[in-house]
Amino acid sequence: MNIIAVVSGVIFGNIITVTIYTIIQSNEVFMTTVHGIFLNPLFLVTGGYLGVFVLYRLILISIAERM
């Protein structure tokens, strides 16, 4: 699960970086253009996995600290 999280983080970061770079290069810094990143299914899948993974890890840490 950790390896999948790292790969998801790299993909997630690359999608954000490329999208923001493209927006800045084309001088189209509008809210609709910026939010167009949410139309990318790979962005949504990797972001969703990272969100669930972080919550899972926080629960594990919380349980470990109680013992």
C-alpha positions as CSV (number, residue, x, y, z in Angstrom):
1,M,0.0,0.0,0.0
2,N,2.9,2.3,0.7
3,I,4.4,1.8,-2.8
4,I,1.0,2.5,-4.4
5,A,0.8,5.7,-2.3
6,V,4.2,6.9,-3.5
7,V,3.4,6.2,-7.1
8,S,0.0,7.9,-6.7
9,G,1.8,10.9,-5.2
10,V,4.2,11.2,-8.1
11,I,1.4,10.9,-10.7
12,F,-0.8,13.3,-8.8
13,G,2.1,15.9,-8.5
14,N,3.0,15.5,-12.1
15,I,-0.5,16.1,-13.3
16,I,-0.8,19.2,-11.2
17,T,2.6,20.5,-12.3
18,V,2.0,20.0,-16.0
19,T,-1.5,21.5,-15.8
20,I,-0.4,24.6,-14.0
21,Y,2.6,25.0,-16.3
22,T,0.3,24.8,-19.3
23,I,-2.1,27.4,-17.8
24,I,0.7,29.8,-17.1
25,Q,2.3,29.4,-20.5
26,S,-1.0,30.1,-22.3
27,N,-1.8,33.1,-20.0
28,E,-5.3,31.7,-19.2
29,V,-5.4,32.0,-15.5
30,F,-9.2,31.8,-15.1
31,M,-11.0,29.8,-12.5
32,T,-12.6,27.6,-15.1
33,T,-9.3,26.8,-16.7
34,V,-7.7,26.0,-13.3
35,H,-10.5,23.8,-12.3
36,G,-10.3,21.9,-15.6
37,I,-7.8,19.7,-13.8
38,F,-10.8,18.0,-12.1
39,L,-11.8,16.5,-15.4
40,N,-8.7,14.3,-15.5
41,P,-9.8,10.8,-14.3
42,L,-6.2,9.8,-13.4
43,F,-6.0,12.9,-11.2
44,L,-9.2,12.0,-9.4
45,V,-8.2,8.3,-8.9
46,T,-4.8,9.1,-7.5
47,G,-6.0,11.9,-5.4
48,G,-8.8,9.7,-4.0
49,Y,-6.4,6.9,-3.2
50,L,-4.0,9.4,-1.4
51,G,-6.9,10.8,0.6
52,V,-8.1,7.3,1.8
53,F,-4.5,6.2,2.4
54,V,-3.7,9.3,4.6
55,L,-6.8,8.7,6.7
56,Y,-5.9,5.0,7.0
57,R,-2.4,5.9,8.2
58,L,-3.7,8.5,10.7
59,I,-6.1,5.9,12.2
60,L,-3.2,3.4,12.5
61,I,-1.0,6.1,14.2
62,S,-3.9,7.0,16.6
63,I,-4.4,3.4,17.6
64,A,-0.7,2.8,18.1
65,E,-0.4,5.9,20.4
66,R,-3.2,4.7,22.6
67,M,-1.4,1.5,23.5
